[in-house]
Amino acid sequence: MRDDMHKTTYFLFLSTLLFLVFSPGVLAEENKINVTYISFSSSDALELASQKNLYNEFIEYTYIPAYNFTTYGASDELLAAGKNGFLETQDVIFCQMLDKSVYASMDKSFKAASDNGTSLMAIQSSDTPSYFAYDSNGSVDDPICNYYNNMSTEGDGLDNAEDLLIYLVTEGRILGLFTSFNESVVKVGNY
């Protein structure tokens, strides 16, 4: 079962990568897929996975802290990433343990990124905006939760972190592309 899931994940990644490489203007600069992880704290497992996975030359991984521990709102780094347009350059933004205090101050920036085709995904978060492509409390039996909940920096745990990163890239881009396509169809239909 695990091998089948592993093969499916890699097949999806390769298919998505080929689609993005041959789609002008879709793939991020330098033929990389940009993934940003926004959370209370960094993930050693995801950081290591971003360097060790089979496709690391195609994935640009960034971590941004979510919270300012003085104000308990969005961190200065996250506010800056929203203000300077960095979030809109990302293909996938994966958020963990965010709440209303962050979402309220970042809503305009997250929405702009979503409108620009970025796939927004959240796990173990509360008050997640409806325009996020994926939102889970972390206890669902799906690939994202299963990989995330079983990550570590070695052995099968590192494999899970690598698989999560690759799955986020494939699933996130597919969801983002479909969201963008559906929104463009709605816009065309309104004229």
C-alpha positions as semicolon CSV with decimal commas, in nm:
position;residue;x (nm);y (nm);z (nm)
1;M;0,000;0,000;0,000
2;R;0,274;0,246;0,098
3;D;0,472;0,167;-0,219
4;D;0,163;0,225;-0,435
5;M;0,098;0,559;-0,266
6;H;0,466;0,647;-0,305
7;K;0,460;0,564;-0,678
8;T;0,137;0,756;-0,730
9;T;0,277;1,062;-0,554
10;Y;0,592;1,061;-0,770
11;F;0,390;1,005;-1,087
12;L;0,167;1,301;-0,999
13;F;0,473;1,514;-0,929
14;L;0,636;1,429;-1,262
15;S;0,311;1,489;-1,450
16;T;0,263;1,825;-1,280
17;L;0,624;1,924;-1,336
18;L;0,603;1,843;-1,708
19;F;0,276;2,033;-1,736
20;L;0,426;2,336;-1,561
21;V;0,751;2,330;-1,759
22;F;0,560;2,341;-2,088
23;S;0,303;2,598;-1,973
24;P;0,439;2,949;-2,035
25;G;0,399;3,183;-1,742
26;V;0,274;2,916;-1,503
27;L;0,597;2,789;-1,351
28;A;0,777;3,016;-1,110
29;E;1,104;3,185;-1,199
30;E;1,404;2,962;-1,273
31;N;1,182;2,658;-1,346
32;K;1,122;2,600;-0,976
33;I;0,801;2,537;-0,793
34;N;0,784;2,768;-0,492
35;V;0,651;2,622;-0,167
36;T;0,620;2,828;0,150
37;Y;0,553;2,681;0,493
38;I;0,396;2,921;0,744
39;S;0,376;2,799;1,101
40;F;0,435;2,870;1,468
41;S;0,783;2,718;1,430
42;S;0,998;2,580;1,152
43;S;0,995;2,213;1,058
44;D;1,334;2,043;1,061
45;A;1,175;1,752;0,875
46;L;1,040;1,969;0,589
47;E;1,364;2,168;0,571
48;L;1,568;1,847;0,539
49;A;1,315;1,698;0,297
50;S;1,343;2,007;0,077
51;Q;1,715;1,938;0,040
52;K;1,707;1,557;0,013
53;N;1,400;1,470;-0,199
54;L;1,451;1,339;-0,551
55;Y;1,317;1,662;-0,703
56;N;1,488;1,920;-0,481
57;E;1,633;2,101;-0,781
58;F;1,277;2,185;-0,888
59;I;1,136;2,287;-0,549
60;E;1,218;2,614;-0,376
61;Y;1,119;2,580;-0,009
62;T;1,076;2,877;0,226
63;Y;0,972;2,894;0,590
64;I;0,804;3,205;0,733
65;P;0,718;3,229;1,103
66;A;0,347;3,292;1,153
67;Y;0,334;3,476;1,484
68;N;0,475;3,788;1,642
69;F;0,525;3,686;2,004
70;T;0,486;4,045;2,127
71;T;0,154;4,123;1,959
72;Y;0,032;3,762;1,909
73;G;-0,069;3,861;1,557
74;A;0,107;3,793;1,228
75;S;0,486;3,805;1,240
76;D;0,675;4,095;1,090
77;E;0,823;3,856;0,833
78;L;0,479;3,734;0,729
79;L;0,340;4,087;0,707
80;A;0,638;4,188;0,493
81;A;0,592;3,883;0,265
82;G;0,233;3,989;0,208
83;K;0,310;4,358;0,160
84;N;0,600;4,312;-0,084
85;G;0,411;4,058;-0,299
86;F;0,627;3,755;-0,209
87;L;0,321;3,543;-0,125
88;E;0,179;3,604;-0,472
89;T;0,495;3,453;-0,627
90;Q;0,443;3,121;-0,449
91;D;0,289;2,817;-0,610
92;V;0,184;2,657;-0,281
93;I;0,149;2,805;0,068
94;F;0,109;2,543;0,342
95;C;-0,003;2,682;0,678
96;Q;0,001;2,501;1,010
97;M;-0,156;2,611;1,340
98;L;-0,277;2,951;1,221
99;D;-0,575;3,122;1,377
100;K;-0,789;3,432;1,345
101;S;-0,514;3,659;1,482
102;V;-0,298;3,579;1,178
103;Y;-0,573;3,532;0,919
104;A;-0,735;3,868;1,000
105;S;-0,420;4,068;0,930
106;M;-0,318;3,853;0,632
107;D;-0,658;3,811;0,464
108;K;-0,596;4,065;0,188
109;S;-0,251;3,922;0,108
110;F;-0,364;3,559;0,121
111;K;-0,665;3,639;-0,097
112;A;-0,442;3,820;-0,350
113;A;-0,211;3,518;-0,362
114;S;-0,510;3,286;-0,410
115;D;-0,647;3,508;-0,687
116;N;-0,303;3,495;-0,850
117;G;-0,316;3,113;-0,867
118;T;-0,133;3,024;-0,545
119;S;-0,277;2,714;-0,382
120;L;-0,339;2,783;-0,012
121;M;-0,353;2,484;0,220
122;A;-0,395;2,468;0,599
123;I;-0,365;2,197;0,861
124;Q;-0,440;2,213;1,235
125;S;-0,562;2,570;1,195
126;S;-0,879;2,748;1,300
127;D;-1,091;3,014;1,129
128;T;-0,930;2,933;0,793
129;P;-1,077;3,147;0,511
130;S;-1,304;2,969;0,264
131;Y;-1,080;3,044;-0,036
132;F;-0,815;2,800;0,094
133;A;-0,801;2,496;-0,136
134;Y;-0,743;2,259;0,158
135;D;-0,823;2,289;0,529
136;S;-0,796;2,002;0,776
137;N;-0,790;1,972;1,153
138;G;-0,508;1,721;1,106
139;S;-0,701;1,407;1,195
140;V;-0,841;1,323;0,852
141;D;-0,726;1,003;0,682
142;D;-0,579;1,164;0,371
143;P;-0,226;1,186;0,229
144;I;-0,152;1,536;0,364
145;C;-0,249;1,453;0,723
146;N;-0,089;1,109;0,711
147;Y;0,241;1,239;0,578
148;Y;0,241;1,544;0,807
149;N;0,156;1,354;1,125
150;N;0,429;1,098;1,061
151;M;0,722;1,325;0,972
152;S;1,064;1,322;1,133
153;T;1,422;1,383;1,026
154;E;1,519;1,019;0,968
155;G;1,400;0,690;0,822
156;D;1,031;0,656;0,734
157;G;0,964;0,991;0,900
158;L;1,195;1,166;0,654
159;D;1,033;0,972;0,369
160;N;0,696;1,107;0,490
161;A;0,832;1,463;0,495
162;E;0,964;1,421;0,141
163;D;0,635;1,269;0,027
164;L;0,441;1,554;0,189
165;L;0,648;1,817;0,012
166;I;0,607;1,644;-0,322
167;Y;0,236;1,586;-0,261
168;L;0,186;1,954;-0,172
169;V;0,355;2,052;-0,497
170;T;0,147;1,818;-0,710
171;E;-0,188;1,847;-0,534
172;G;-0,144;2,214;-0,456
173;R;-0,064;2,313;-0,812
174;I;-0,346;2,101;-0,948
175;L;-0,593;2,260;-0,703
176;G;-0,451;2,606;-0,775
177;L;-0,475;2,558;-1,150
178;F;-0,833;2,434;-1,124
179;T;-0,925;2,724;-0,894
180;S;-0,775;2,974;-1,139
181;F;-0,947;2,803;-1,431
182;N;-1,286;2,797;-1,254
183;E;-1,256;3,165;-1,159
184;S;-1,169;3,261;-1,517
185;V;-1,469;3,064;-1,646
186;V;-1,695;3,249;-1,399
187;K;-1,549;3,584;-1,510
188;V;-1,603;3,500;-1,875
189;G;-1,959;3,390;-1,800
190;N;-2,035;3,721;-1,633
191;Y;-1,956;3,930;-1,942
